[in-house]
Amino acid sequence: MTYELTPGPVPASFLEQEPPFAWGPVTLMADRRGVAQALGRQFLAMGVTATIRDQPEAGSCLFLKGLDPAGPDTLAETTFQAFQAAQRFGLGHPDQHRLFATVQDLGGTFGLEPGAGARAWTGGLAALTGTAALEWGPARARALDIASEGADPEDIARWILEGLAMGGPATAVGRRRDGTWCSPSLVPRRAGQAELTLEDGEVLLVSGGGRGITGACLLALAEYHRLKFAILGRTPPGEDGGALDSLCPEAEPKAKGREVWRLLEALRQAGSEVQFCRADVRDPAAVAAAAREARLLWGRIDGVIHGAGLQQDAFLLRKTEVQFRTVFETKVLGLRNLLAATAGDPLRRIFCFSSAAARFGLPGQVDYAAANEAMSKVCWEEFRRREGRCAVKALDWGPWGGGMVTPAQAETFRQRGMPVMPVAEGTALFVEEVRKGPDPAVEILSWPAGIEFPDRRPKAPLQARITFNRATFPVIDSHRIRGRHVVPMFLVCDLCLRVAKLIHPGRHVAALNQVKVIKGLIIDDFDRGAVTRLEVEEVPADGGRSGLQFTLKNPQGQVHYRLAADLTEAPPADPEPGPEPLALQPLPGTLDEIYGPAGVFHGPAFQCIEPPVYLSDLGFEAFFRGPGQPPQGASPTPDFIRLDGGAQACGIHLLHTNGMRSLPLGFESMRILAADPVPEIRSCRGYLKSMGRLQVLADLHYFDPQGAPVAVVEGLTGLLLGADAWDAPLSPSA
């Protein structure tokens, strides 16, 4: 299955990192725009010691040099300085109380949307940060992309602090110019409309020496078209590679030469013409000379295939400057030289062999991940610069069953959930892509269907902050009792459902169980908000199930909510029989009457019921208005506004049949019957189970527009209050 990279939402952005600065000082590796000084002032106001240094010292480290102007002439230095900073940070035995962060400006989307410009050449910082974090274990890492052109340093500093606090598993988080946040996300490839444009006789300038996967791809392509290949490599066919080949000691130099010779002969036998040019792709003069030879021989150059790459695997603390520069420059400096050598050619296609290491990282490959990520970002910028006249692709290859992947690496990939791709599958994808014309999916990844990505999602036990205020959850402004903002029970349920899906993305959240409001969460100052701590733990389960226990506390340890989630492999295969119908009568009344002084208290954002509500002594039914929020089919969880609407309808029933008001105290279980994404909830039917002097018990059944069950809330418990309850002072236990 093929995926493309897009700027998606930040996973579980409502989760906040615990501020690491409370446990130690912060080193600011300064930019040239004054942002470090602004951050220093803001840290000082927080009571945090922040100093500007050339290298990390004790505590956390923010690398800000990615905000400086950059381009192909300075491409290696910024990334190399970040590598040195990460090495120095790693020497300090990083733990969960320390943070390493890089900050850059690629337009706020890591180059996936316009705005990177020449800074695309420093686009490897995010992959460097994420890969280094795999070796650090508990230490925190965050790569920020802040669209900052023309912005005041104080504002940039504030945005950086916001991005560092934002939680979820994403290492890379970006802020666009319009203030929205995003994170690079892999989504299934859109159906392509690009025509087949590759023609016989096209001249392709190829780096990589024609060995390994590069050679396999060229040979597969030659089976479809008679082309003209100008192949650049350090080892000429049939000759000893000499000292240059000592960079790859695992292969015999003579064997390399014979491999190149066999490829050239196979290409000629397939009907293609071949010219081999001995050149190191890092040498601009040698690459330019090779391009001139191709033009003298064939008159033009139509495309570039950049397959050159080296791996010098070593853990971050043991990796040398020579290793880092050699690996990084082969990919990134090599691309710069190829583009410079063909600057006057009307190229029709540019293809770069990138790597899934840029997406997922692999311990020991911080240089290789950074190199491929930077190269991919330049591909995005080249596609935009050429305005659709040239097909540009960065192919984020997973590990091949050949090429530079050793058996030991293949086993490491498998342990991380990264399957090894058969050579025939990879070459088929390459041929399919190269034959097409331009399309906007620049960075693509081939991945087997049904196998999860090895993302850096959080694992239980997990602790994170959630701040409920006007900026983070404006919907709470419509959930006020006696003028005081109260966090809705179903909002907390929704957040826990989303965290459960984050921890176990391949599983179905079958139910929330034993949902209890221990103490109502009241927000006295909605602008500042209420800070809470969400604690998540794995709980024993059996029969193919897994479980999570959620507890929401305030900073003093007071528990406000407690609930559990039950996860299964898939939703129920067979639909549940619907509940018994009720003999209902419509309750006359307008929307204003339902939500007015004589009705329920909910404000505009929660006013989802479409009049009339249908009542009987035994229960009720309510239909919901509008398309729902979020739009139908867009959410992995049921619409919590409409779940709350079922409890609202229960309150309306009690008010009109018994003259009582109620506040929910929890429920026994909510079973989610629909598959992901959860369909729109269109109606709710409720059944009163029992009613005492202080409490009421009810079941709520939710249905989609076709009448199919979506969810069932069983044992909803409500605290009964007098009809004038909204006129009395609000108790914190509400």
N, C-alpha and C positions, 0 to 999 in steps of 0.2 A: 504494500500500500504506500502511496506517495503523499507526503505532507508538505505544506508550505509554511513559512514563518511569517507571522503577522503580529502587530501590536495588540495584545488582548488585555482584558482587565486584570488587575493585580489580584491574585488568589487570596481570598479571605482578608481583604484590605482592612477590615474592622479589627483584626488582631494587631495589637501593638507590641513591638519589642519592649521588654523591660529596659529602661535606659542604662546602658553599661557604664555611663560616665559617673554613676554614683559610687563606683568601686575603684576609681583610679583616674589619673590625669589623661589628657588627650594631647597627642602630638599632631600638629597641623603641618603637612608638607605643602608649602605655600604655592599659590598661583601668582600670576602677574597682574591680576585685576582687582586686588584688594579684598577678595572674598575671605581669605584666611584671617585677615584683621577683623572683618565684620563678625566672623564666627567666634573669634576670640572674645569679642565684646559680648556676644550673646551667651557664650558659655560662662563668662564671668558673672553675668546677671543670674545665671542658674546656680551659681556657687561652685562651678567646675573649673579646675585649673587647666588651661589650654596654652600650649607654647608652640611657637613656630620653629621648626627644626628641619634640617636636611635629611635626617633619617629618624625612624621611629625610636622612641625610648619606652620606658615602662608605661603600661596602660594601653589605651586605644590609639588608633592611627587613622587619620583622614588624609588621603592622597588627593590633592586638589589640582595637580598640574595638568590634568586632562581638560581643564577649562581654558588653558592657554591656546592661542592660535597655533595651528599645526598644519602640516602638509606633507607631501611625499619626501621633501628634503629633510624633515625632522622626524620621520615616521618611527624610526627605531628607538630614538632616545627617550621619548615619553614612556613607552612601554617598558623599556629596559630599566628606567628609574623606578617604575612601579614594581617590577620584578625584584629589584634590590630592596625596596621597602618591604615587600612581602617576605623576603628571606630574613631580613632583620627582625620583623615582627614575629616570625616563627621561632626565632632563637629564644624568645621570652616565654616559652611554654604557654601558648595561648589557652585560655579557659573560657567558660561561658560568660565571664564578666568582662571580656575584652572584645573589641570590635575592630575589624580592619575594613575600611571602605575606600573605594575609588570613586571619584566624581569627574564626569566629563560632560561635554555638550555636543551631542550628535543630533540635536533637534528634539530631544525628549522621548524618542522612540527607538533608540539604538540603531539609527540609520534606516529603519524600515519605512519611514515616511520622509518627505523632503525636509531638509534642514541641516544635514550633516556637513555638506560642503567638503572642504579639504580636510576637516577633522576626521573624516571617515578613515584616514590612514592610521589613526590611533584607536580604532574601534575594537582592538583586542583586549582592552582593560577589563571588560565584563567577564570574558572567558578566563582571563588570568585570575581574577578575584574568586570566581566560583570554583575553579580547579584547585587553587591553593587551599580553599576552605575544606575540600575533601581530605586533605592531608592534616589539617589542624584539628579535626574532630569537633570538640565542643565550642571552639571559638566562633564568633559570629562574623559573617562577611556580608557586605552589601555593595553592589555596583550601582551607582546612580547616574542617570543621564538627565541633566537639567537644561531645558531650553532657556538660555540665559542671555541671548544677544540683546543688548540695549538695556538690560535690567540693572537696577541698583544693587550693589554688593550686599547691602543689608537684606534685601528681598531674597537674593540668591541664597544667602546664609540661612534664612528662615525656611526656605524650601528644602534645603539640604537636611535640616533638623527634622522636618516633617517626613522626608523620605526615609531617614534612618529609623524613625519610630514606627513606620508602617510595617505591619507584620505579615504573616503568611509565609510560605516556603520560598517565595521568589528571591533569588539572589540579586537579580537585575530588575530595577524599578525605575521608571522614567516619568518625568513631568513635562507634558507638552506646554506650549506657549499659552494655551487657553486654560491652564490650571488642572486639566484632567491627568490622572495617573494611569500608567499602563505597564505591562510586562510582556516581553517576547513570548509568543505562544505558538505551538505547532497545531495546525488544523488540517483536516483532510484537504488535499489538493482540489481546487475548483476545476470543473470540467473545462479543458482547454479548447479554445477556438482557433489556435494558431495553425496556419497552413504548413504543409511540408514544403520547405524552401531550399533545402540543400540540393545542389546541382552537381552533376559530374564535372570534373575539371576544377573545382574550387581549390584554392591554395590555402593550406592551414599551417601556421607556424606553431610547433608543438614543443613544449619543454617537458623534461622528465626522462629523456634519453631513450624512450621507447621500451623501457623495461617494466616488469611488474604489471600493475593494473592499467597503467597508461598504455603499454603495448597491447594488452588484451582488448582494451577499448578501441584502439585504432584498427586492429585486425577485424573486430566485429563490424566497425563502420565500413571498412573496405569491402565487406561482403555485399553491401547495398549500393555503394557508389565508387566510381573510379576517380580518385582524388589525387592531389599533389601535396605531399607531406614534406615540410622542412623541419626535421627533428633535431632539437638541441640536446646535447648530452655531454657529460664529462668523460665517458668511456666510449671510445670509438669502436666500431664493430670489429670483433676478432682480435683486438689488441689488449695488452695489459693496461689496466687503468692507472697504475702508478700511485703516487702519494695521495692524490685526491681521494682515491677510493678507500683510504684508511679510515675515513669517516663512517664507513659501513663495513666493519671488519667481519660481519657474519657471512659475507658473500665473497667468494674467490674472485679477484679481478678478472682473470681470464674467462671464468664462467660468465661474468657480466658481459664481456665483449662478445662471447659466442651467442649469448641471449639476444643482444642487439642485432647481430648479423642475421640470426634466424628470423627475427621480426622483419627486417628490411627485405629479405628474400620473400617471405610470405606475403608482404604487401605488394611487391612487384608481381608475384605470381597471380594475385587477385586483380591485377590490372591497374594498380595505382603507380604513380611515380614517386620516388623518394630521394631526398637529399639529406645526408647527415652532416651536421655542423658541430664540430667539437667546441663546446662553450659551457662555461659555468653561468647559470642564469643570474647569479648575483653580480656578474661583471657587465656593466652597461655597454662597454665598448664591444665585447664579444657578442652580446645579443644584437646590438645594432649591426654588426658585421654579418651575422647570420641572416638578418632580415634583408640586407642589401643583396646577399647571394641569392636569396629566394626570388627577389624581384628581377635580378639579372637573368635568372634561369627561366622564370615563368611570367614575368611582367607585372605581377601584383601580389598582394596578400589579402585574402578574403576573411580569414578568421584566426583566432588565437585559442589554443588549448593549453592551459597551464596545469600540467600534471606533476611538475617537480615537487619533491618533498623529502624531508629527512626527519627521522626520529632519533633523539638522543635521550632516551628515558632515564630519569634520575629524580629522586625525591627533591623537593624544593631546596632543602637545606644543603644538599650535596651537588646541586646543579651548578656548573661553572658558567662564567660569563661567555666563554668561547662556545659552549654547548648552546646556550640560550640564543646568542646572536646567530649562530650557524643555522639553527632550526627556523628561527623567526625570519631571518633575511631571505632564506631560500624561497619561502612562500611570498612574503610581502615585498621585499626588495625585488624579487624575481618578477612579480606582477608589475611593479613600477617600470622595470626595464623593458618588459614586453610591450606595455602600453606606449612608452616613449619611442620605442623602435618602430612602432606601427602608427604613430600619430598622424602621418599623412596618408594612411590607407583607409579607404571607405569600408571598414570592417562590417561584416554581416553577422558575425557571431563571436562571442567571447565566452569561453567555458573554463571554469576554475574547479579543480578537484579540491574541495574542502573536506571537512570531517565532522562526524557526530561528536567528536571530542570538544568542538566549539560549543555544542549545545549542552552536553551532559558532563564533560570533564572526565579525566581519568588520572588517578594519582601517578605522578612521575612525568606528566605531559603538560605541565603548565605553559611551556614555550610553544608546543605544538598546538594547543588549544587557542592560545592568544594569537598565533600566526594565522590560523584558519579563520578565526573570527574577524580579524582585521581585514583579511583578504575578501571575505564575504561582504563586509560593509562597503568596501571600495566597489564591489560589483554592483551593489544597489545604486551607488552614486553614478557609476558609469552608465547604467541603464537609463537613469533620468537625464544625464548630460547628453546622451545621444538621442533623446526624444523619440524612442521607439523605433529608430532605424536599424537597431542592432539587437539581436537576441543575446542577452547576458544572463548567465546562470552560475551560481555557486552550488555545486552538488555536495551536500553534506553527507558524504558516504559514511555508512556504518562500517564496522569492521568486515573486511573481505576474507574469504577463505584463501588468501594468497597475498601477494603484494608485500607490504611492510609488516603485516600481522604475524608475529611468531606464535607457535603453539602455546607458550606461556601467556602471551597477551590474549589469545583467543579464550583461554580458560578464565582469565580475569574479566574479560568482557561478559562471558556467560554468567559469572557470579554476580555481576552488576545488572543482569537482565538485559544485556545488549547482544542480540543474536548475531552470529557470524553469517554474512551474506554470501551465497554461492557466486562464483565468478560469472557464470552464465546469466544469472539474474541481474547483476550489476552492469554487465556490458549491454544487456538488452535495454535497460533504463537509459544508459548513456546514448545509445543509438537513437532511441525514441526522442530524447530531448534535443540532440544535436540536429536532427533532421527538420525540426520545427523552426518557425519564424519567431519574432519577439512576442512575449506575453509577460504580464506584470508579476508573475510568480518568479522572483529572481532567486531566492534561496529555498531549496527544496531538499527533502530528506526521504529516503526510501526506508520503510520499516515494516516488518511483517504484521499483518492484521491480527488483532487479538492479543498482542504482546504489549504490555504497558511500557511507557517510556521510563527510564531510570531517573525520575525527577528527584529533586531534593525536598520532597514534601516532609512535613514534620511527622514525628513519630510520638505516640503516647509512651510514657507520661509527658504531658505538655502543659506549660504554664504561659499565659499571655495576658496582656492587659486589654481591656475594652473600655473605651471612654464613651459614655452616652452624653452627647451634647448636641447643640443646634447644627454644628458643622457635620458631625458624623452620622447622626440619625435625625434629620429634620422632621421625620414623620411623627416623632414623639410629641411635637408641638400640638398635635391633634389628639393627644391622649392625656388630658388633664382632668383632674378631679378637684373641685374647689380651687381651681387656679394653679394647682401644683402638678408638675409633670411627673408621670408615673410610667416606668418602663413596662410595656405590655408583656404578658406571659408568652403570647404566641410569637412575639419578636425574639425573645430569648430562645424559644424552641427552634425558630428558623436559623438563628446563628449557630446553634449546636448541630443542627442537621448539616449545615454547610461545612462545619469543621469535621464532622464525621466523614463527609464525602471527600474532604481534603486529605484526611489521614488514610482512608481506604477508597480511593477513587474508582476502583473496579468493582465495588460491591454495592448492593442495594440496601439502603437504610429501611429495614422492614418496619421498625416501630420505635417510638419513644415511649419509655415506660417510667412509671412512678414519678411523674412530673409534679413537683411540689414547690409552691411559693412559700418559702420559709418566712421571709419578711419582705414586704413590698419595697421595691427600689424607687425611692422618691428623689427627684432631682430639684434641689432648692434653687440653684442658679443654672439655668439651662444653657447659658452662653459658655460658662466654664465647664459645666457638666459634672457627672459622677464617674469617678475612676473605679473600675472593678478588675478583679483578677479571675480569669477563667482557668480552671484546672481540669485536665482531661487525663483519665487513666484507663488502661485496658482492664477488662474484667473477664473472668473465665467464661467460656461458652463451649458448646459442643454441637454435634450434628451439622457441621459445615457453617456454623454461625460464629460471629465475633461480637464483642460487646465493648462499649465505651461508657464510662461514668463521668458526668459533667457536674461541676460545682462552680457557682458564680458567687464570689465573695467581695466584700469591700476591703479597702486597705488594712482595716483593723481586724480582719478575719471573720467578720460577721457573714454568715451564709445567707444569701438572698434566694437563690434557686438551686435545686438539685434535681437531676434527671439522668436517665440512662438511655443509650441507643443500642438497638439490636440490629446487626447487619447480616445479610445473607448473600448468597451468590447471585440471586436473581429475584425479581418480584414473583408473586404467586402465578403459577401457570394457568390456573382455572379461575374464572371470575367468581366472586362470592355472590350467593343469592342476596337479593336486595331485602331491606326490612319490610315488615308488613305495612301496607298503606294505612293512612289515617283519614278519618272523616273530618275534614277541615273546613273552616269558614273564614272568608277574608276579613281582615281587620281594617276597617276604613281608616284612611289617614294619608297625609302627604309625607314627603321626605322630611320637611321641616317639623312635622308633628312627631315623626319617629325619633328625630335627633334634637328635638326642642326641649324646653324645660320639663315637660311632662314625659319625656321619653328617655332614651339612653344618652350618656354624656359625651359621646365621641364627636370629635371635630371633623373638618372636611376630609382629611386624608383617610380617615377610617369609615367614612359614610358610604358603605358599599351596598347596602340593602336597597333593593328596588321595591317600592310599595306596590301592592299591599303585602303584609305578612299574614300567613294563613295559620289559624289557631284551632286547637281543640283542647279538651281537658287533659288529654294524654300526651300532647306534643304540639309541634309546629312545623312549618316549612317556610323557607325564605329563599328568594332568588336574588342574584347579585347583578348589579348594573355595570355597564361599561366593559371594556376588553380585559380588565384585570391588570394588575401590576406585579411583576413585569409582564410584557406581552405574552400571549399564549405560546407555549412551546419553548420559551427562552430560559426557563428556570429549572435547576436540578431539584428544587424543593417546592412543596405546595405554597401557594400565595398566602403568606401569613395574615394579610389584611382580611382575606376572605375566611380563613380559619377563625380569626377573631370575630368576623361577621356572624358565624354560627353561634358563638357565645353571646353576641349582641342580640340575636333573635331569641335565644333562651331568656335573656333579660327582659325583652319585650313581652314574652309569654308570661313570665312571672308577674310583671307589673300589671298586666291587664287581666289576669285570671286570679291573682292572689293579693294584689296591691303591695307587692314587695319588690325591692331592688336586690341585686346580687353583685358580688365581686368574685371572680374565679380564684380558687385556691390551688388548683392543679387538676390532674386527671390520672387515671390508672394507666391508660395506654393510648397512643395514636398509631394505628396501623396504616402504613402507606401502601396502597394496593396498585397504584399505577406505576408504569415503568418510566425511566428517565428519557427525555425531559418530561416533567410532570405536566399533564394537560391543564387547561384552564378549569378552575372550579366555578361552576355556574349556579349551583343551588346547595342548600343544606336542609336536611330533615332531622328534627330532634325528637327524642322520646324521653319523657320524664320517668325516671326509675323509682325515685322516692323523694320525700320531702319531710324534714323534721322541723323543729322549732328554730334552728339556727342554720341548717344547711340543706342544700338541694343537690340531687344526683341525677345526671342526664347523660344520654348517649347522643352523639352527633354524627350523621352520615353525610358525606360530601360527594357531589356528583359532577361530572363534566357536562358540556352542552348536549351530549347524546344520551345522557342518563346513566352512563357507566360509572361505577364507584371509583373515586379517587383516594379517599382516606376515610377512616372511621375513628372518632374520638370516643373512647369508652370510659365511663365513670367520671365525667366532668363534675367536679365538686365546686359549688358556689356558696359563699357566705351570704346568708339572707340578712337584709337590712330593711329598715323602714322606708316608706315612700319618700320621706323627707331627708334621706341619708345624705343627698348631695348638698343639703343646706348646713350640715354639721361639720365641724372641723375634721380634716382628714387625718386618720391615724397612720403612723408609719407601718403598721401591720397590714394595711390595705393591699 
